[in-house]
């Protein structure tokens, strides 16, 4: 089940940043590797919180600098 959640998290990230899901790697960093803007990051947070019934705030989300940390947070 966790693997399914992890794949869903990666799929949402890929959708928001405009990459193919297989291009999204755990070590990828949002700012450096994806050049993700504030609005995109906010949209990703809202989608993840809704889809995974979490209430992570924006500051805490921004502290998650790479894909792997976001996957671990939402797929757990």
Biopython code that builds the backbone (N, CA, C, O; Angstrom):
import numpy as np
from Bio.PDB.StructureBuilder import StructureBuilder

atoms = [
    (1, "UNK", "N", (0.828, -1.204, 0.000)),
    (1, "UNK", "CA", (0.000, 0.000, 0.000)),
    (1, "UNK", "C", (0.870, 1.265, 0.000)),
    (1, "UNK", "O", (0.559, 2.220, -0.711)),
    (2, "UNK", "N", (1.954, 1.285, 0.786)),
    (2, "UNK", "CA", (2.815, 2.460, 0.814)),
    (2, "UNK", "C", (3.420, 2.737, -0.553)),
    (2, "UNK", "O", (3.582, 3.894, -0.943)),
    (3, "UNK", "N", (3.757, 1.668, -1.283)),
    (3, "UNK", "CA", (4.339, 1.844, -2.618)),
    (3, "UNK", "C", (3.334, 2.519, -3.546)),
    (3, "UNK", "O", (3.703, 3.371, -4.354)),
    (4, "UNK", "N", (2.057, 2.133, -3.426)),
    (4, "UNK", "CA", (1.014, 2.771, -4.233)),
    (4, "UNK", "C", (0.899, 4.255, -3.899)),
    (4, "UNK", "O", (0.756, 5.092, -4.791)),
    (5, "UNK", "N", (0.962, 4.570, -2.614)),
    (5, "UNK", "CA", (0.916, 5.973, -2.189)),
    (5, "UNK", "C", (2.121, 6.731, -2.725)),
    (5, "UNK", "O", (1.988, 7.862, -3.192)),
    (6, "UNK", "N", (3.280, 6.121, -2.661)),
    (6, "UNK", "CA", (4.506, 6.766, -3.144)),
    (6, "UNK", "C", (4.383, 7.067, -4.635)),
    (6, "UNK", "O", (4.773, 8.146, -5.083)),
    (7, "UNK", "N", (3.852, 6.135, -5.397)),
    (7, "UNK", "CA", (3.667, 6.353, -6.834)),
    (7, "UNK", "C", (2.673, 7.485, -7.090)),
    (7, "UNK", "O", (2.859, 8.284, -8.008)),
    (8, "UNK", "N", (1.632, 7.549, -6.288)),
    (8, "UNK", "CA", (0.640, 8.613, -6.435)),
    (8, "UNK", "C", (1.257, 9.979, -6.128)),
    (8, "UNK", "O", (0.982, 10.958, -6.822)),
    (9, "UNK", "N", (2.091, 10.040, -5.088)),
    (9, "UNK", "CA", (2.781, 11.293, -4.749)),
    (9, "UNK", "C", (3.665, 11.724, -5.917)),
    (9, "UNK", "O", (3.637, 12.884, -6.328)),
    (10, "UNK", "N", (4.441, 10.793, -6.444)),
    (10, "UNK", "CA", (5.314, 11.119, -7.585)),
    (10, "UNK", "C", (4.504, 11.561, -8.802)),
    (10, "UNK", "O", (4.918, 12.464, -9.528)),
    (11, "UNK", "N", (3.358, 10.933, -9.026)),
    (11, "UNK", "CA", (2.506, 11.307, -10.159)),
    (11, "UNK", "C", (1.979, 12.731, -10.004)),
    (11, "UNK", "O", (1.938, 13.485, -10.976)),
    (12, "UNK", "N", (1.576, 13.102, -8.793)),
    (12, "UNK", "CA", (1.100, 14.467, -8.555)),
    (12, "UNK", "C", (2.223, 15.483, -8.741)),
    (12, "UNK", "O", (2.019, 16.548, -9.323)),
    (13, "UNK", "N", (3.396, 15.146, -8.244)),
    (13, "UNK", "CA", (4.554, 16.043, -8.418)),
    (13, "UNK", "C", (4.833, 16.223, -9.904)),
    (13, "UNK", "O", (5.017, 17.347, -10.371)),
    (14, "UNK", "N", (4.866, 15.121, -10.646)),
    (14, "UNK", "CA", (5.132, 15.182, -12.088)),
    (14, "UNK", "C", (4.110, 16.052, -12.796)),
    (14, "UNK", "O", (4.462, 16.848, -13.667)),
    (15, "UNK", "N", (2.852, 15.903, -12.429)),
    (15, "UNK", "CA", (1.786, 16.694, -13.051)),
    (15, "UNK", "C", (1.989, 18.185, -12.805)),
    (15, "UNK", "O", (1.865, 18.994, -13.724)),
    (16, "UNK", "N", (2.298, 18.541, -11.568)),
    (16, "UNK", "CA", (2.439, 19.953, -11.216)),
    (16, "UNK", "C", (3.694, 20.576, -11.840)),
    (16, "UNK", "O", (3.653, 21.717, -12.300)),
    (17, "UNK", "N", (4.799, 19.837, -11.858)),
    (17, "UNK", "CA", (6.047, 20.416, -12.372)),
    (17, "UNK", "C", (6.210, 20.228, -13.875)),
    (17, "UNK", "O", (7.137, 20.775, -14.473)),
    (18, "UNK", "N", (5.309, 19.453, -14.492)),
    (18, "UNK", "CA", (5.341, 19.298, -15.938)),
    (18, "UNK", "C", (6.359, 18.299, -16.446)),
    (18, "UNK", "O", (6.868, 18.447, -17.557)),
    (19, "UNK", "N", (6.664, 17.288, -15.656)),
    (19, "UNK", "CA", (7.581, 16.230, -16.045)),
    (19, "UNK", "C", (6.793, 14.937, -16.211)),
    (19, "UNK", "O", (5.650, 14.833, -15.766)),
    (20, "UNK", "N", (7.417, 13.954, -16.857)),
    (20, "UNK", "CA", (6.847, 12.612, -16.898)),
    (20, "UNK", "C", (7.118, 11.965, -15.544)),
    (20, "UNK", "O", (8.134, 12.251, -14.910)),
    (21, "UNK", "N", (6.222, 11.101, -15.103)),
    (21, "UNK", "CA", (6.373, 10.490, -13.790)),
    (21, "UNK", "C", (7.688, 9.729, -13.646)),
    (21, "UNK", "O", (8.292, 9.750, -12.574)),
    (22, "UNK", "N", (8.139, 9.062, -14.694)),
    (22, "UNK", "CA", (9.387, 8.300, -14.597)),
    (22, "UNK", "C", (10.625, 9.190, -14.536)),
    (22, "UNK", "O", (11.722, 8.700, -14.269)),
    (23, "UNK", "N", (10.464, 10.481, -14.776)),
    (23, "UNK", "CA", (11.573, 11.433, -14.670)),
    (23, "UNK", "C", (11.722, 11.990, -13.255)),
    (23, "UNK", "O", (12.739, 12.607, -12.938)),
    (24, "UNK", "N", (10.729, 11.780, -12.414)),
    (24, "UNK", "CA", (10.725, 12.311, -11.047)),
    (24, "UNK", "C", (11.485, 11.341, -10.141)),
    (24, "UNK", "O", (11.063, 10.202, -9.938)),
    (25, "UNK", "N", (12.603, 11.807, -9.606)),
    (25, "UNK", "CA", (13.477, 10.978, -8.770)),
    (25, "UNK", "C", (13.511, 11.520, -7.345)),
    (25, "UNK", "O", (13.345, 12.719, -7.125)),
    (26, "UNK", "N", (13.727, 10.624, -6.377)),
    (26, "UNK", "CA", (13.716, 11.015, -4.967)),
    (26, "UNK", "C", (14.708, 12.122, -4.632)),
    (26, "UNK", "O", (14.423, 12.956, -3.772)),
    (27, "UNK", "N", (15.852, 12.149, -5.280)),
    (27, "UNK", "CA", (16.863, 13.160, -4.977)),
    (27, "UNK", "C", (16.644, 14.503, -5.652)),
    (27, "UNK", "O", (17.377, 15.456, -5.389)),
    (28, "UNK", "N", (15.644, 14.587, -6.521)),
    (28, "UNK", "CA", (15.364, 15.848, -7.216)),
    (28, "UNK", "C", (14.906, 16.914, -6.229)),
    (28, "UNK", "O", (14.077, 16.661, -5.356)),
    (29, "UNK", "N", (15.464, 18.111, -6.388)),
    (29, "UNK", "CA", (15.112, 19.231, -5.521)),
    (29, "UNK", "C", (14.174, 20.171, -6.265)),
    (29, "UNK", "O", (14.383, 20.465, -7.442)),
    (30, "UNK", "N", (13.161, 20.631, -5.586)),
    (30, "UNK", "CA", (12.109, 21.429, -6.227)),
    (30, "UNK", "C", (12.620, 22.737, -6.814)),
    (30, "UNK", "O", (12.296, 23.067, -7.955)),
    (31, "UNK", "N", (13.396, 23.469, -6.072)),
    (31, "UNK", "CA", (13.859, 24.773, -6.533)),
    (31, "UNK", "C", (14.952, 24.611, -7.591)),
    (31, "UNK", "O", (14.887, 25.229, -8.653)),
    (32, "UNK", "N", (15.944, 23.789, -7.301)),
    (32, "UNK", "CA", (17.106, 23.665, -8.179)),
    (32, "UNK", "C", (16.809, 22.839, -9.426)),
    (32, "UNK", "O", (17.115, 23.271, -10.537)),
    (33, "UNK", "N", (16.220, 21.662, -9.258)),
    (33, "UNK", "CA", (16.023, 20.765, -10.396)),
    (33, "UNK", "C", (14.754, 21.057, -11.199)),
    (33, "UNK", "O", (14.726, 20.844, -12.411)),
    (34, "UNK", "N", (13.716, 21.539, -10.539)),
    (34, "UNK", "CA", (12.446, 21.775, -11.232)),
    (34, "UNK", "C", (12.143, 23.251, -11.437)),
    (34, "UNK", "O", (11.233, 23.598, -12.190)),
    (35, "UNK", "N", (12.894, 24.121, -10.775)),
    (35, "UNK", "CA", (12.654, 25.559, -10.869)),
    (35, "UNK", "C", (11.181, 25.871, -10.584)),
    (35, "UNK", "O", (10.554, 26.669, -11.281)),
    (36, "UNK", "N", (10.655, 25.231, -9.557)),
    (36, "UNK", "CA", (9.235, 25.350, -9.212)),
    (36, "UNK", "C", (8.959, 26.715, -8.579)),
    (36, "UNK", "O", (9.661, 27.142, -7.662)),
    (37, "UNK", "N", (7.953, 27.369, -9.069)),
    (37, "UNK", "CA", (7.572, 28.695, -8.578)),
    (37, "UNK", "C", (6.702, 28.568, -7.327)),
    (37, "UNK", "O", (6.193, 27.493, -7.009)),
    (38, "UNK", "N", (6.550, 29.672, -6.642)),
    (38, "UNK", "CA", (5.752, 29.716, -5.414)),
    (38, "UNK", "C", (4.348, 29.161, -5.652)),
    (38, "UNK", "O", (3.872, 28.329, -4.880)),
    (39, "UNK", "N", (3.699, 29.608, -6.694)),
    (39, "UNK", "CA", (2.325, 29.181, -6.972)),
    (39, "UNK", "C", (2.231, 27.692, -7.254)),
    (39, "UNK", "O", (1.277, 27.036, -6.836)),
    (40, "UNK", "N", (3.213, 27.160, -7.957)),
    (40, "UNK", "CA", (3.228, 25.724, -8.246)),
    (40, "UNK", "C", (3.442, 24.912, -6.970)),
    (40, "UNK", "O", (2.825, 23.865, -6.771)),
    (41, "UNK", "N", (4.309, 25.405, -6.129)),
    (41, "UNK", "CA", (4.572, 24.713, -4.861)),
    (41, "UNK", "C", (3.337, 24.739, -3.971)),
    (41, "UNK", "O", (3.004, 23.750, -3.318)),
    (42, "UNK", "N", (2.671, 25.875, -3.956)),
    (42, "UNK", "CA", (1.441, 26.012, -3.170)),
    (42, "UNK", "C", (0.359, 25.074, -3.719)),
    (42, "UNK", "O", (-0.344, 24.422, -2.948)),
    (43, "UNK", "N", (0.227, 25.006, -5.040)),
    (43, "UNK", "CA", (-0.758, 24.125, -5.670)),
    (43, "UNK", "C", (-0.449, 22.659, -5.360)),
    (43, "UNK", "O", (-1.355, 21.869, -5.093)),
    (44, "UNK", "N", (0.834, 22.304, -5.398)),
    (44, "UNK", "CA", (1.227, 20.934, -5.086)),
    (44, "UNK", "C", (0.882, 20.596, -3.642)),
    (44, "UNK", "O", (0.352, 19.519, -3.370)),
    (45, "UNK", "N", (1.172, 21.486, -2.729)),
    (45, "UNK", "CA", (0.844, 21.277, -1.317)),
    (45, "UNK", "C", (-0.657, 21.061, -1.143)),
    (45, "UNK", "O", (-1.072, 20.137, -0.444)),
    (46, "UNK", "N", (-1.460, 21.891, -1.763)),
    (46, "UNK", "CA", (-2.907, 21.776, -1.626)),
    (46, "UNK", "C", (-3.419, 20.447, -2.172)),
    (46, "UNK", "O", (-4.277, 19.810, -1.561)),
    (47, "UNK", "N", (-2.889, 20.025, -3.331)),
    (47, "UNK", "CA", (-3.297, 18.736, -3.912)),
    (47, "UNK", "C", (-2.892, 17.581, -3.006)),
    (47, "UNK", "O", (-3.687, 16.676, -2.752)),
    (48, "UNK", "N", (-1.652, 17.614, -2.520)),
    (48, "UNK", "CA", (-1.186, 16.534, -1.652)),
    (48, "UNK", "C", (-1.980, 16.482, -0.355)),
    (48, "UNK", "O", (-2.386, 15.403, 0.078)),
    (49, "UNK", "N", (-2.206, 17.628, 0.268)),
    (49, "UNK", "CA", (-2.981, 17.658, 1.508)),
    (49, "UNK", "C", (-4.385, 17.118, 1.292)),
    (49, "UNK", "O", (-4.899, 16.374, 2.128)),
    (50, "UNK", "N", (-5.007, 17.483, 0.186)),
    (50, "UNK", "CA", (-6.365, 17.016, -0.108)),
    (50, "UNK", "C", (-6.374, 15.520, -0.393)),
    (50, "UNK", "O", (-7.161, 14.778, 0.194)),
    (51, "UNK", "N", (-5.509, 15.080, -1.285)),
    (51, "UNK", "CA", (-5.504, 13.671, -1.698)),
    (51, "UNK", "C", (-5.085, 12.715, -0.589)),
    (51, "UNK", "O", (-5.511, 11.560, -0.572)),
    (52, "UNK", "N", (-4.260, 13.184, 0.332)),
    (52, "UNK", "CA", (-3.757, 12.306, 1.387)),
    (52, "UNK", "C", (-4.280, 12.682, 2.772)),
    (52, "UNK", "O", (-3.783, 12.178, 3.780)),
    (53, "UNK", "N", (-5.278, 13.562, 2.827)),
    (53, "UNK", "CA", (-5.927, 13.962, 4.083)),
    (53, "UNK", "C", (-4.913, 14.376, 5.148)),
    (53, "UNK", "O", (-4.967, 13.917, 6.289)),
    (54, "UNK", "N", (-3.990, 15.250, 4.755)),
    (54, "UNK", "CA", (-3.006, 15.799, 5.693)),
    (54, "UNK", "C", (-3.226, 17.305, 5.789)),
    (54, "UNK", "O", (-3.919, 17.898, 4.961)),
    (55, "UNK", "N", (-2.637, 17.903, 6.795)),
    (55, "UNK", "CA", (-2.756, 19.344, 6.983)),
    (55, "UNK", "C", (-1.391, 19.981, 7.184)),
    (55, "UNK", "O", (-1.200, 20.786, 8.095)),
    (56, "UNK", "N", (-0.445, 19.618, 6.331)),
    (56, "UNK", "CA", (0.885, 20.205, 6.396)),
    (56, "UNK", "C", (0.792, 21.665, 5.978)),
    (56, "UNK", "O", (0.163, 21.979, 4.968)),
    (57, "UNK", "N", (1.410, 22.561, 6.740)),
    (57, "UNK", "CA", (1.362, 23.974, 6.354)),
    (57, "UNK", "C", (2.476, 24.291, 5.356)),
    (57, "UNK", "O", (3.383, 23.486, 5.144)),
    (58, "UNK", "N", (2.392, 25.463, 4.754)),
    (58, "UNK", "CA", (3.306, 25.822, 3.671)),
    (58, "UNK", "C", (4.757, 25.888, 4.139)),
    (58, "UNK", "O", (5.653, 25.449, 3.418)),
    (59, "UNK", "N", (5.002, 26.419, 5.311)),
    (59, "UNK", "CA", (6.377, 26.519, 5.822)),
    (59, "UNK", "C", (6.985, 25.129, 6.009)),
    (59, "UNK", "O", (8.137, 24.897, 5.643)),
    (60, "UNK", "N", (6.210, 24.215, 6.575)),
    (60, "UNK", "CA", (6.699, 22.850, 6.770)),
    (60, "UNK", "C", (6.929, 22.167, 5.422)),
    (60, "UNK", "O", (7.896, 21.424, 5.255)),
    (61, "UNK", "N", (6.046, 22.418, 4.472)),
    (61, "UNK", "CA", (6.190, 21.835, 3.138)),
    (61, "UNK", "C", (7.452, 22.355, 2.459)),
    (61, "UNK", "O", (8.167, 21.589, 1.813)),
    (62, "UNK", "N", (7.729, 23.635, 2.595)),
    (62, "UNK", "CA", (8.921, 24.226, 1.975)),
    (62, "UNK", "C", (10.209, 23.669, 2.586)),
    (62, "UNK", "O", (11.254, 23.670, 1.934)),
    (63, "UNK", "N", (10.141, 23.201, 3.812)),
    (63, "UNK", "CA", (11.311, 22.588, 4.448)),
    (63, "UNK", "C", (11.636, 21.237, 3.817)),
    (63, "UNK", "O", (12.747, 20.731, 3.973)),
    (64, "UNK", "N", (10.677, 20.652, 3.108)),
    (64, "UNK", "CA", (10.899, 19.403, 2.389)),
    (64, "UNK", "C", (11.495, 19.760, 1.037)),
    (64, "UNK", "O", (10.758, 20.078, 0.104)),
    (65, "UNK", "N", (12.787, 19.713, 0.918)),
    (65, "UNK", "CA", (13.467, 20.258, -0.254)),
    (65, "UNK", "C", (13.511, 19.328, -1.454)),
    (65, "UNK", "O", (13.708, 19.780, -2.582)),
    (66, "UNK", "N", (13.329, 18.019, -1.221)),
    (66, "UNK", "CA", (13.436, 17.109, -2.366)),
    (66, "UNK", "C", (12.228, 16.175, -2.452)),
    (66, "UNK", "O", (11.417, 16.086, -1.531)),
    (67, "UNK", "N", (12.140, 15.500, -3.564)),
    (67, "UNK", "CA", (11.012, 14.613, -3.829)),
    (67, "UNK", "C", (10.924, 13.509, -2.779)),
    (67, "UNK", "O", (9.835, 13.194, -2.300)),
    (68, "UNK", "N", (12.052, 12.926, -2.424)),
    (68, "UNK", "CA", (12.062, 11.836, -1.456)),
    (68, "UNK", "C", (11.458, 12.223, -0.121)),
    (68, "UNK", "O", (10.725, 11.437, 0.479)),
    (69, "UNK", "N", (11.756, 13.421, 0.351)),
    (69, "UNK", "CA", (11.207, 13.850, 1.644)),
    (69, "UNK", "C", (9.700, 14.063, 1.563)),
    (69, "UNK", "O", (8.984, 13.805, 2.531)),
    (70, "UNK", "N", (9.215, 14.532, 0.415)),
    (70, "UNK", "CA", (7.766, 14.695, 0.225)),
    (70, "UNK", "C", (7.094, 13.331, 0.148)),
    (70, "UNK", "O", (6.038, 13.121, 0.745)),
    (71, "UNK", "N", (7.701, 12.404, -0.585)),
    (71, "UNK", "CA", (7.150, 11.050, -0.692)),
    (71, "UNK", "C", (7.065, 10.407, 0.688)),
    (71, "UNK", "O", (6.033, 9.834, 1.037)),
    (72, "UNK", "N", (8.135, 10.493, 1.477)),
    (72, "UNK", "CA", (8.134, 9.900, 2.812)),
    (72, "UNK", "C", (7.066, 10.532, 3.701)),
    (72, "UNK", "O", (6.428, 9.834, 4.489)),
    (73, "UNK", "N", (6.868, 11.829, 3.584)),
    (73, "UNK", "CA", (5.882, 12.525, 4.400)),
    (73, "UNK", "C", (4.453, 12.100, 4.065)),
    (73, "UNK", "O", (3.638, 11.884, 4.962)),
    (74, "UNK", "N", (4.158, 11.984, 2.787)),
    (74, "UNK", "CA", (2.782, 11.709, 2.375)),
    (74, "UNK", "C", (2.469, 10.219, 2.197)),
    (74, "UNK", "O", (1.301, 9.837, 2.271)),
    (75, "UNK", "N", (3.461, 9.379, 1.969)),
    (75, "UNK", "CA", (3.197, 7.958, 1.730)),
    (75, "UNK", "C", (3.254, 7.136, 3.000)),
    (75, "UNK", "O", (2.934, 5.947, 2.986)),
    (76, "UNK", "N", (3.656, 7.754, 4.094)),
    (76, "UNK", "CA", (3.774, 7.018, 5.360)),
    (76, "UNK", "C", (2.421, 6.650, 5.927)),
    (76, "UNK", "O", (2.343, 6.029, 6.987)),
]
sb = StructureBuilder()
sb.init_structure("model")
sb.init_model(0)
sb.init_chain("A")
sb.init_seg("    ")
for serial, (resi, resn, name, xyz) in enumerate(atoms, 1):
    if name == "N":
        sb.init_residue(resn, " ", resi, " ")
    sb.init_atom(name, np.array(xyz, "f"), 0.0, 1.0, " ", f" {name:<3s}", serial, name[0])
structure = sb.get_structure()
